Amino acid sequence: TEAKDYLERGLSYAKKYPKIRLQFLYALGKLYSGEKEYGQALTVFQEFLKQLELSGKTYSLAYGNTLQAIAFNELQQENIETACSYYERAWRVYEKVPNCNEEKGLTLIRLSYCYENREDKDLLKSETYLERGYKLLEGTPNKELLEETLVEIIEFFTGRNNLKKRKKYEEQLIKLKASGL
């Protein structure tokens, strides 16, 4: 595509400009991910992480977001164990970054998915992450995200025959939908 060509060319020109190069790397990684070119995306994202490490930004929103992007790509390829390790790394980064509850919440929700679907399932850990993730997301103005999360939680508890918790989250979903009217 035209955008990819532009970014690839721009990357070579941006060698002397680290901040601009970082922007090109991240955008190119996202573009490769969107085109399901996961190997290319991983290479670019790893270069992005390396550049952040060299500039001392390992505990930054950009570093955590990149780990999450890599984890998501691993999930798309059904590499759950690898995805889980990247999400855990992202969580450790976000714990040291202020004002990123949405990123923290999403990471925990995705970790929940990983623990629920790994070969050696850990449903207790999955449930804990799911509920902690939702708690972090409760304050977000992104009502669509909250709805999706609540639906996921309701499905989780429906599948576990935990009617008490399912009902609790169904009531929260009803309140959320009513508040949006």
C-alpha positions, 0 to 999 in steps of 0.5 A, a space after each residue: 500500500 501507499 502508506 506502507 511504502 511511505 513509512 518504509 522510505 521515511 524510516 530510512 530517512 529518519 535515522 538521524 532523528 530518533 523521535 521521528 524514527 520511533 513514530 515511523 517504527 510504531 506506525 509501520 508495526 501497526 500497519 504490518 499487524 493490520 495486514 497480518 504480516 506478524 513477522 514483519 510487525 514483530 521485527 519493527 516492534 522489537 526495534 521500537 522497543 530497543 530504541 525506547 530502551 536506549 533512551 531509558 524509556 522502558 517504563 513508559 506508555 509507549 513501551 507498554 503499548 508496544 508490548 500489548 501490540 506484540 501480545 495481541 499479534 501473538 494471540 491472533 496467531 494462537 500463541 497463547 503462552 507467548 501472548 501471556 508473557 508479553 501481556 504480563 510484561 506490559 502489566 509490569 510496565 503499566 504499574 509504574 506509569 501514572 494515569 493509564 487505568 484503561 491500558 491496565 484494565 485492558 491488559 488484565 482483561 487480556 491476561 484473563 483470556 490467556 489464563 482461561 485458554 492456556 493449556 494449563 488453564 487457571 480459571 481462578 487467576 482468569 476470574 481475578 484478572 477479569 474482575 480487577 480489569 473491570 474495576 480499573 475500567 469502571 471510571 473510563 468515559 468509553 462506554 462501548 469498552 465498558 459494555 464489551 467488558 461486561 458482556 465478556 464477564 457475563 459470558 465468563 460467569 455464565 460458562 462457569 455456572 456462577 449465577 450470583 456473579 453473572 447477575 451482578 454484572 448483568 445489573 451493571 450492564 443494565 445500569 450502564 445502558 440506561 445511563 446512555 439513554 
